[in-house]
Amino acid sequence: MDLNEVIKEYVETRYLRKASDADLSERLTYLGANLWSTDKDGSVTQPRSLENRLVIIRLYVHTLYEQSCRTDFDIQFDEAAIRTEASASYVRPNLKLPIEFDPICFAKFGKSEHLVPMLEQGVIRIAPAASYADSSLNSAQMDEELKHLVRSPNERLMMNMYGTDSDGNKVEIVPEYGELFRYMMVPNFFVWCCGLGYDARLFHEFQADTCLVIHDQGAFTSRLNKAVQEQHSGTKFHHGPIMYYDPYTSKREQLKWGYSKHLRYLYQNEHRFIWNVNATELQPFFVQLGPLHDIANLVELTN
């Protein structure tokens, strides 16, 4: 990747010029956090998706350049150093048994007290999307699922503003334009989430000690929806991977109802199961699929 070309690309729009210094620092932090993953043994690697890696590098360099415009420093991009710093708090997990399965699967990371009953009896908690804004959740779980936005200084609402001068005469006021925020507000829905693939990093991110690995994705999807329909018959069911968006470079029309999530969570590679209901008050509920030993197994940490 030619960094000069990446900088030239950014200069054409300079879409971060109205972002605060704090916003830029935070942006570098979460972009850096998406520049690493793990291999099957849990060792730190570059992201598994080359496409995602290149996108993150471009955005990282754009942000560095905007910072350099304000403080006049020479840009130095060292991907390995960024990866080392971003993964500094990660400790490779010690597993009870080595990984011997295809990493392409559904993977649910959590506590053994929840995931053992999930394997043994198929007990699964279905929650309203609004509940993920709960401040008691860890940073990997907490998100505003019902409110999304994109922002840009390159779009604006046109208006005429008037006031009075010191002599009481009516004068037009020239507005100072900042960023234009475009929101997508989503009605509440029932949701169950998991990873689309096993990544040992997620033990760390979700403060987990166990992972339920579901090998037969089709069978699990069918059983899960059947169990939900028994309690909420007629609800519209759909599922699929999350679309991660950058609020500074995405368009409002690109946001996808139920499947949009901030780019800071890209490393999670989330797959989502959604049930739409026509109700204002949604409460969590449990379903029971029966034992899942034929399609899943547990990956557990040693004590």
Summary of the structure (lengths in Angstrom):
residues: 303
radius of gyration: 22.9
end to end distance: 43.4
largest distance: 83.5
contacts: 821
relative contact order: 0.18
helix: 31%
strand: 25%
